[in-house]
């Protein structure tokens, strides 16, 4: 399902126009990005999902083509964990 299909499904379920559903989805994504990526806050929708910032320490890696040892910089990423209701729906 792509964004347009998701917006259409949201609009149908919530009785909104596609434009309003797209704005709501955009607002949700903006809030997640602002709070998780910039502030490091954890966002949880109980039973469905959790977004959390994750930090990776600098480490030594290996170039698979040459076997040469390389240094990998420290970085941040975002973890998304499925909640119990989402897991149950998948099964």
C-alpha positions as CSV (number, residue, x, y, z in Angstrom):
1,X,0.0,0.0,0.0
2,X,1.5,3.4,-1.0
3,X,0.7,6.8,0.6
4,X,-2.2,7.6,-1.8
5,X,-3.9,4.2,-1.1
6,X,-3.4,4.7,2.6
7,X,-4.9,8.2,2.4
8,X,-7.9,6.8,0.5
9,X,-8.4,4.0,3.0
10,X,-8.2,6.5,6.0
11,X,-10.6,8.8,4.3
12,X,-13.1,6.0,3.8
13,X,-12.8,4.7,7.4
14,X,-13.0,8.1,9.1
15,X,-15.5,9.7,6.8
16,X,-13.1,12.4,5.7
17,X,-12.1,13.9,2.4
18,X,-8.9,12.6,0.8
19,X,-7.4,16.1,1.4
20,X,-8.2,16.0,5.1
21,X,-6.9,12.5,5.5
22,X,-3.7,13.4,3.7
23,X,-3.2,16.4,6.0
24,X,-3.9,14.2,9.1
25,X,-1.3,11.6,7.9
26,X,1.2,14.3,7.1
27,X,0.7,15.8,10.6
28,X,1.2,12.4,12.2
29,X,4.4,11.8,10.3
30,X,5.7,15.4,11.1
31,X,5.1,14.9,14.8
32,X,6.8,11.5,14.8
33,X,9.8,12.9,12.9
34,X,10.1,16.0,15.2
35,X,9.8,14.2,18.4
36,X,11.8,11.0,17.7
37,X,14.5,12.3,15.5
38,X,15.1,15.8,16.9
39,X,14.1,15.5,20.6
40,X,14.8,11.8,21.1
41,X,11.3,11.2,22.6
42,X,9.6,7.8,22.5
43,X,6.2,7.8,20.8
44,X,3.9,4.9,21.7
45,X,0.4,4.0,20.4
46,X,-0.4,1.2,22.8
47,X,-1.1,-2.1,21.1
48,X,0.0,-0.9,17.7
49,X,3.5,0.6,17.5
50,X,6.4,2.4,19.2
51,X,8.9,4.7,17.6
52,X,12.2,5.2,19.4
53,X,15.5,6.9,18.6
54,X,18.4,4.5,18.7
55,X,22.1,5.4,18.8
56,X,24.9,3.2,17.3
57,X,28.4,3.6,18.6
58,X,31.4,3.9,16.3
59,X,32.8,0.6,15.3
60,X,35.3,-1.2,13.1
61,X,34.0,-2.9,10.0
62,X,35.4,-4.7,7.0
63,X,35.1,-3.9,3.3
64,X,33.6,-7.2,1.9
65,X,35.4,-6.7,-1.5
66,X,38.9,-6.0,-0.3
67,X,38.8,-7.4,3.3
68,X,40.3,-4.0,4.4
69,X,39.4,-2.8,7.9
70,X,37.4,0.4,8.0
71,X,36.0,2.7,10.7
72,X,32.3,3.2,10.7
73,X,31.1,6.5,12.3
74,X,28.6,6.6,15.2
75,X,25.1,7.3,13.9
76,X,21.4,7.5,15.0
77,X,18.5,5.6,13.6
78,X,14.8,5.0,14.5
79,X,13.5,1.7,15.8
80,X,9.8,0.8,15.1
81,X,8.4,-1.9,17.2
82,X,5.1,-3.6,16.6
83,X,2.6,-3.8,19.4
84,X,0.5,-6.8,20.5
85,X,-2.7,-5.8,18.5
86,X,-0.6,-5.3,15.3
87,X,1.2,-8.6,15.9
88,X,-2.1,-10.4,16.4
89,X,-3.5,-8.9,13.2
90,X,-0.5,-10.2,11.3
91,X,-1.0,-13.7,12.6
